[in-house]
């Protein structure tokens, strides 16, 4: 099995999950992105707000690849490391718990330090 290489995770090249989907089924890839664009345009949430939501959602579901991608995207549009840390730290008071929260902080700093 090939090693997992996370998008934007200090790797020279990567294949995203959506690209892998496209390798299996181009129609499913196209439908996924149509759905995503429809959700993006549903209301007036800013790009910053959408990225913070993605960070929180991927953190809560422990989706490491998605978390790493959206941490980078959020940081590139001006979200500070401290603000991203706060998103993660807010999850500590949920059912996520201490060990997963600390693991998320490790992923965050692995990406942005």
C-alpha distance (Angstrom), angle and dihedral (degrees) to the residues before:
residue distance angle dihedral
X1 . . .
X2 3.79 . .
X3 3.80 117.5 .
X4 3.78 116.5 -101.5
X5 3.78 110.8 -104.3
X6 3.77 113.6 -169.5
X7 3.80 120.0 -142.6
X8 3.80 114.2 -102.6
X9 3.80 90.0 2.4
X10 3.79 96.6 133.4
X11 3.80 88.8 -77.4
X12 3.80 122.9 136.0
X13 3.79 92.7 -136.8
X14 3.77 136.3 10.2
X15 3.76 143.1 172.9
X16 3.78 114.0 -135.1
X17 3.78 123.4 -141.1
X18 3.79 90.2 -110.2
X19 3.82 90.4 52.1
X20 3.80 89.4 50.9
X21 3.80 88.5 51.1
X22 3.80 88.6 51.6
X23 3.79 90.7 53.0
X24 3.80 88.5 58.9
X25 3.80 99.4 36.8
X26 3.79 125.7 4.2
X27 3.83 91.7 -169.3
X28 3.83 90.5 55.2
X29 3.84 90.3 47.5
X30 3.80 90.4 51.3
X31 3.82 91.4 47.1
X32 3.81 91.8 49.0
X33 3.81 91.9 53.8
X34 3.80 92.7 43.8
X35 3.80 88.7 54.3
X36 3.80 91.4 46.6
X37 3.82 92.9 50.1
X38 3.80 90.9 47.4
X39 3.81 90.4 53.0
X40 3.83 91.3 46.9
X41 3.79 90.8 54.2
X42 3.79 97.7 42.8
X43 3.81 94.7 99.2
X44 3.77 141.5 -13.5
X45 3.81 101.8 -75.9
X46 3.78 108.5 144.1
X47 3.78 123.0 -120.2
X48 3.82 87.4 -108.9
X49 3.79 92.3 54.2
X50 3.81 92.2 46.6
X51 3.81 92.0 50.3
X52 3.82 91.9 49.9
X53 3.79 89.1 51.1
X54 3.80 90.6 50.5
X55 3.81 90.9 49.0
X56 3.81 91.0 51.3
X57 3.80 93.7 44.6
X58 3.79 94.6 48.5
X59 3.80 90.0 44.5
X60 3.80 92.8 50.8
X61 3.79 91.7 49.5
X62 3.83 92.4 42.8
X63 3.82 90.5 -124.6
X64 3.80 97.2 160.4
X65 3.80 97.3 -172.8
X66 3.80 94.6 49.8
X67 3.80 91.3 43.2
X68 3.80 92.3 52.8
X69 3.81 93.5 46.7
X70 3.80 94.6 49.4
X71 3.82 94.8 42.2
X72 3.78 86.8 58.3
X73 3.79 93.7 44.7
X74 3.81 91.8 48.6
X75 3.79 92.0 48.3
X76 3.82 91.5 49.2
X77 3.81 90.9 56.5
X78 3.80 93.8 50.3
X79 3.80 108.0 -84.7
X80 3.79 106.4 141.3
X81 3.77 125.6 -130.0
X82 3.81 88.5 -115.3
X83 3.81 91.0 55.2
X84 3.80 91.0 48.7
X85 3.80 89.3 48.6
X86 3.80 88.4 52.9
X87 3.81 91.1 53.7
X88 3.80 88.3 54.5
X89 3.81 94.7 42.1
X90 3.80 91.4 52.5
X91 3.80 87.4 62.2
X92 3.80 90.7 61.4
X93 3.80 89.9 76.5
X94 3.81 90.7 54.4
X95 3.76 127.3 72.4
X96 3.82 89.7 -80.6
X97 3.80 93.2 91.6
X98 3.79 136.8 -159.7
X99 3.82 104.5 -64.8
X100 3.83 95.8 49.6
X101 3.81 90.9 44.8
X102 3.79 91.4 53.0
X103 3.81 90.0 46.9
X104 3.81 89.2 54.3
X105 3.81 89.9 51.9
X106 3.82 88.5 52.8
X107 3.83 90.7 52.1
X108 3.81 90.3 47.3
X109 3.79 94.2 52.1
X110 3.80 91.9 40.9
X111 3.79 87.1 60.6
X112 3.78 101.9 40.2
X113 3.82 108.2 29.3
